[in-house]
Structure formats: structure tokens, C-alpha cells
Amino acid sequence: MKKIFKVILASFLVVACVSGCAKEDKPTNTVPTVEYDSTKTADVVIIGAGGAGLSAAISAVDNGAESVLVIEKTGMTGGALNFTSGSMSGAGTIIQELDGIEDTVESYVQDILKNGAYKGNEELIRAFAEANTPMINWLWENGMSDNKFTMADGKRSVFAPEHALYSVARTYKASPDDAKSYKSAAHEVLDQYIKNNLADKVTFDFNTEATQLINNEQGQVLSVLGTNATTGETVLYTANKGVIMATGGYSGNSVLMGEYAEYGDQYLVGGSAGADGYGIYMMQQVGAKVDEESMSYIPTFPMGRENQPGKGVIAPSYMWKAGAICVNQEGERFVDETSADVELREVALEEQTNAIQYDIFTDNVIEDTVALNASVFWNFYYRDGMTYSSAVVKANSLEELAGKLNIPYATLAATVEDYNKHVESGETDEFGRRYTEDSLNTYNMAINKIEGETYYAIPLKALCVMTLGGVTINTSAQVLDEAGNVIPGLYAAGECTNVWGRFVSGGTGVMGPITFGNIAGKTAMTTELATDYIVKPASFIIDEKLFETPEVSTGSRFDMTRTLKDGEYTATVDGQEGKMTVKTTISGGKIAAVEVVENHETQSIATAALEGMPTRIVTENSVDVDGFAGATLTSNRILDAVTAGLEEAAK
């Protein structure tokens, strides 16, 4: 097994006395001894350049910071905002005012508490809801007012059916102006604000992985160790005012999710592979409290389509609007497919073997879905020739379909027979699905039996884009220890904190980090740090083994002792949305240059690899090098193309 990080040291409580010391001598802190190549200092050090980190940087400068250092594991800003369209929500905002919608912070708070199964921290939720309104207004005033919005009835304030509905329309779906560079409008506004206004005060160290928080003798956590993945240089970053952890959650760590959810290791990852939860572990090492139950708060979407091994996107079929059913791997139904309660369907899928379901339907269901103008997802994703049409399983009989899905035919046949009987009788079934017309339920638009000339199935899995467990903070975004004390100098915002409860409410996944990041930046710059705190690890710490990755022995890609002919060698491989072409230059029998001539990768994700891999290959004169975290597939494509060029040079 290979550990993700090379250096893992904890701060230990020691007693500063020797033989004969007085009883009143007090314990003091040991400052861990670590190795590093250089040092950097700033007023505030932020770990993570996602929504929380960007917002914290802006807030820190607004409150007097002359220098802010942002350490980012990947090669770009945005974090989770690179993987979501970025729905936002807020109550009493300027957007609702323009739409003529009356709303209150109290209503917002109560909806969030209800949506979180009343397991959220009401004090933190209330602090968020109050501070969130001016944050939405700030985004609006600093560029979002010019963005295009998803509209409903001519209004920008909408309901978001992918989550439990709010009691008031308070979700905002803005599209970025520069769709090639940004997926989220909120990311675009924050990023451009820093570039245009704060470039002289906010510095980013990209491709740098934070590995350890370090306290000083006064018990203040003001330093962090980070290693640059490109140069290998280890830097000791030290803050004058505070360290803000904005490291995200653990939705990219399937092993960790599997520890706290029965089939968590089977969930599709819909966000960054870099969201491994290690930031939470780092904070526990200096005493941060984590409610272990909160680690099981892993919301999913019951509509994930795998688009890469282990990864996926939200791609529902919604065919059950016209009569489809959902069955598990055993061939049994397990939920009311037409329920408007997303959380009900979410939890039901999470409990099924390997968190997988199959939408089962026939040609008559497709016909009704199209006739009812309810086929937008079928047309966009699954119709012949579309993105995921190859995922649709077709058969001439139910028995043939069962065989193709590796589902017991007898069980599936009994399930379909029972379902068809309810269609005939009109009686509500054991899951609560109704078989009569219901004009109020847009998920139940037509009633059909599972019968026809052609049988279809679409496999879907639970998809995770964020997690809700993390460290405990107060309303000032200060990290607390297990006794409820503030850990001096340490602040946290975003998915690495425990705020919302069991389920996420629409828009809080974006605005929660941004709003608490804003709070953290202000607190770090305006708070006097205690000098008598004793640092010690928390009693509950996530098992370090959950951050290990298996050592995969694949052998050498190419034996560089082979003789290579000087020249330029171009190779083309399959890429994300098209071909990737890479030119490799050999000079003096060594790799002199690597150039990605053409690519169709998702730039917001692949930039680190596209810019960094050529240098890494040339520096090492080898294709046996590590890829870039969060851009593994792009890294491997470049390596494959260079390897092909080397093979040509060796002929």
C-alpha cells in the first residue's frame, strides 16, 4: 500500500518539567519537527481554492490583509464548482425582490432544518442564512446581474426539483458568461474579482498538496506543510493571522465513503477525485472535533450515469413518468418511482445491492413520454445517437432482458406481473405508488403496463457530488476541539465542516462554502489569538488507512535504455470529447520536448495535466511518472501518446 502523503506528524502534549519540577508547572506545546525546502509567510494562508477559499481570500483582504496565500492541490481555482452548474439559494435577496417574491430568513432556516432531517446545527444554519443574503447580493452586484438565468414564469427565482423543494422559490440558476472557462457563475464572479482587483495581494500556489498542520509554542495553529507536485519542493507556509481550511469533503474517496455507508464504495463520483477528506484528518490531528455520525451524511442523486470508470453525471431517464419501474439487482422494486420526495428515492437506492437500479420500460412507455412532452432527458441522453444511447439495454422479451442484466428472470417476471396487476386494478401498491391520474404529480403523467414489442433497461447508480460530515465550527468559522474550545488560528469553511444534517438543501452546497468562507476571512483578520492553548490530537480520528491507495504494479511503460532516433514523433489517442494529438521531440537520445498539439479535454479539469505533464516527462526523461490529481485520465492519455511516439523512435 502506498500512502497518499509522505509526512504525517501529530502535535503531542508534553509536560515541560524535569526531575524535581514544581507541581504548579503547566504543560506546554511541542512544535513538530518537519523537513522543508523553503518558507513562505502571509497574513492569511488558505488551503483550497474552491468557493470557500476564494471567498475567504476576498474577505481577508476586505478586512485588512495585505497578503493572502492560497494553496491548491490542482492546477486551477474552483474546486467542486468545476463539477456543478452551481445552483444558489437565499432568502430575502435582491433577486427575489426584483421577482416580486416575499421571503424570510426564518422560513429558509426552517426549510433547511427540515430538509436535513433535523440533524443539522441550527445555530450554524441560522448564522449562514443571515449572512447569506448579503453574500448573494454581493455576487449580484459584482457581475452576476449580467448573467443568464434559468427562468420560471418570467422569474429568476425558481424551484429546484433535483432537491427537496423549498416552501418558497429561492433557488437561482445562473450560467457563467465564459462557459469555456467556468461551469458555475459564482466561481466566475469570485475568480474574476480576485484577478481584476486583488492580484497584488492574493497569491495562488497551484499543484501544491497540504500534508500537515503545525502549531507553535503558544498553541496557535498558524503553519501548514505543503508539497508542490510539479517541482517536488516542500514549503512551510506560515500565517500571521490564521489558517483557513477550505479543503472540501470526501466525495472523491470511495474507500472512506464505504466506511460510513454500506455501499458507499460503489457510489459514482460526480466531483473531484481530489476531494479525499484528508483536510478533515489534518484538523483532527491538532484536536478538531468530528461527530462520527456526521461522516455517514453522504447525500446522493438516485440518477447517476457512469461516464468514466467509477465516475458519473446526473442523467435521469424519468421514464417512470409514463409507466416505467425501477428494480434492483435482484429484480425487485424497492420504492415509489413517482414520488416527488427525492430523499425517499435517494435513500432507497443507497440501500440496494451495489447502489444500482435499472429503469425498466417498453416501447409504449416511450411513445407516451414523447406524446406528453416529458421526454427531454430521453431525447438528450438516451435516444439513438445521443450521448448515452449505448447504455440502453434492449431485448425482444422480458426473459432476454433479464439475461442481459444478469437479473433472476423468475423474480423480475413476478415483479412485472405484480406491477401490471396494480395497473389493471388501479389500487395503490405497497410502496405508495398510485395508479390513477394525478394532475398534481408531474412524475405520474401516464399509466402503462410493462408490455410491448421491445423491452428496455437503463442502469443508474447512486451519484455523490458532495459529503456533509466534517469538523465542528462555531458561527465565526473557528474550529472547535472536543471540549468546545476554539483552536487558535484555525478556521474552516465548506464541505470539510459539519453544518447541514443528513441531506443537503438546494443551493447550500454552493452558497454554504462561499458564505462561511466570507465569515472565516473576516474572523481570521479581526480576532486576537489565545496564547495558552494546549494542542493535542482528537480522541476520534479517521483511520489513516482510509487514505491509502493500492500500489498498482503495471511495469514500465517504456524502457528508456532503448536506443532512440532523434526527431519529432506525433501520436494521436482517444480523448475526452475527441482525439488528442501529442508531439514528442527526441534529441541526443533523450526526450527533449513534449507538446500537446490538439486536445478536446474538459479544460476546467484537465488544465493541470495539459500544462504540467509535458514538463514532468521531459524532466524525468521517462513516461513512468505520476499523473496529476483530479486529472488522471488526461495525464494517462498524454503518457499513452508519448509512449507511442517513443515506440516509433525506437524502431
Secondary structure, 3 states (H helix, E strand, C coil): CEECCCCCCCCCEEECCCCCCCCCCCEEECCCCCCCCEEEEEEEEEECCEHHHHHHHHHHHHCCCCCEEEECCCCCCEHHHHCCCCCEECCCCHHHHHHCCCCCHHHHHHHHHHHCCCCCCHHHHHHHHHHHHHHHHHHHHCCHHHCEECCECCECEECCCCCCCCCCCCEECEECCCCCCCCCHHHHHHHHHHHHHCCCCEEEECCEEEEEEEECCCCCEEEEEEEECCCCCEEEEEEEEEEEECCCCCCCCHHHHHHHCCCHHHCEECCCCCCCCHHHHHHHHCCECECHHHHHCCCCEEEEEEEECCEEEECCCCHHHHCCEEECCCCCECCCCCCCCHHHHHHHHHCCHHHEEEEEEEHHHHHHHHHCCCCHHHHHHHCCCCCCHHHCEEECCHHHHHHHHCCCHHHHHHHHHHHHHHHHHCCCCCCCCCCCCCCCCCCCCCCCCCCCCCEEEEEEEEEECCCCCCECECCCCEEEECCCCEEEEEEECCCCECCCCCCCCCCHHHHHHHHHHHHHHHHHHHCCCCCCCCCCCCCCCCCHHHHEECCCCCCCCCCCCCCCCCEEEEEEEECCCCEEEEEEEEECCEEEEEEEEECCCCHHHHHHHHHHHHHHHHHHCCCCCCCCCCCHHHHHHHHHHHHHHHHHHCC
